[in-house]
Structure formats: C-alpha cells, structure tokens
Amino acid sequence: MKIYGLKACDTCRKAAKALPGAAFVDIRAEGMEADLRARAFAQFGEALVNRRSTTWRGLSDEARAGDPLALLAEHPALMKRPLIEDEGQLYLGWGKDVQAALLGA
C-alpha cells in the first residue's frame, strides 16, 4: 500500500498514522509516475484537482483552463490528498468511505 500526498498535509498524516504499514510518497519531493496520475484522473476525473487550494487560487485563468494532468504534473500540491493505492485499487481523500474500505471500520 502506498499513500501519495504531502508530508505537511494534516489529512495525509492522519491517513499515514491510521495505515502504519503503508509507504508514504511525498509528491512534492519525490513526484508521481505519469501513468499513476493518468489512472487516478481516469477514475476520479476533475475531483483529483483540488480547486480549494491556495495553489489553485494562485494560478492564472489561462493556467486553470489548461490540461488537468499537465497542471498536476507541474503543481503536485494541486492534487486532492491523499491518493492511496492498495493492490491496484485507488482511493482518493480520507473520508469515512475510504476509511471504512481500508480499515474495515
């Protein structure tokens, strides 16, 4: 299991604490494979882009209108976090539905 997120993100830290056996990948420092980003976008669509982030608010209208995958590659902090990969299955965020699926709660 891998958790993709930012080490400074509180939600990512909560997920990592609840899933102690998972490897944590800091997407700002280590990046993310393009094929995984494409798979996540295919599954979650526009929900993968965090439009409430300060990074999003700092972008120009022209940049916001660009290709979401290119934006996520250029600005990793734009991704809704965490993205969790478990045996090929992807989960986005750390809501009750994801917790129930991964923790059996």
N, C-alpha and C positions, 0 to 999 in steps of 0.2 A: 504494500500500500504506500502511495506517495501523496503528500499534501503539497500543492503548489500555492504559494502565497508570498506575503511579505513578512519578514521577521518582526517588523514594528507594528503589524496589524493585530489588534486585540482579538478579533474573531479567529484569525489564523492560530494565534497562541492557544485559544480555548480548544480548538479542534486538535491541535498537536498534543495538548495535555490529556484530552479525552482518548486519544488514539496513540498511546505511548510506543507502540511497535512500528508506527509509520515513519517513513523517511520524509524529512521536510526539505523542500526545494524552494529557496528564496529566488523568486522570478526576476527580481531586480538585479541581484548579484550573479546568479547562475543562468538566467534565461530559461526558455522553454522551447522544446522541439517544435518546429513549424507544423509537423503532422499532428501532434497532440493538440495544438492550438486550433488547427482546422477541424479536427474531430470534435472538439469541445464546441466550436462555433456551429458545426453542423447539428449537434444535439441540442444546444441551448439557444442558438440564434442570437438576437440582439441582447438577450438577458446577460450574455457574457460580458458586455460592456457596461461598466458602472458609470452611469450618467449623473450620479450624485457626487462624484469625487471632485476634489479640488483640481486634480489633473485635467478632468473634463472641462471644468469651468474655465481653466486657463487656456484652452485651445481656441483657435480662431474658428469662425463659422466654416471657413473653407476646409480646415483640417477635420472638423467634425463630420463634414459631408463625405470624407474620403472612405476608402475601403476599411471596414472594421478590423480585418485581420492585419492589415498593414499598420493601423493605429495601435493595435495590441502589441505588435512586434516592436514598434518604436517606443511606446509608452507602456511598459508592463504594469504599472500601477493602475491603469485603466480597467484591468480585469476585475470582475466581481470575484471576491475571495471568500473562502479558499476553493480551489478546484481540487477535488480528491479523486484519485484513480485507484481503484481496487479491483484487481483481476480483470482488467479491461473495461470495467464499468466506471462511468464518470458521474460525479456528484458535484453540484455547484452550491456554494454557500454552506452555512452551518445552522440551518433551520431545524425545527423539530422533525420534519420529514427525513432529512439527511441523517440526523442523529439516530432516529428510530431504525433506519436502514442499516447503519453501520454499527450501532451499539446494541441493537436488538431491544431497545428500550420501549 
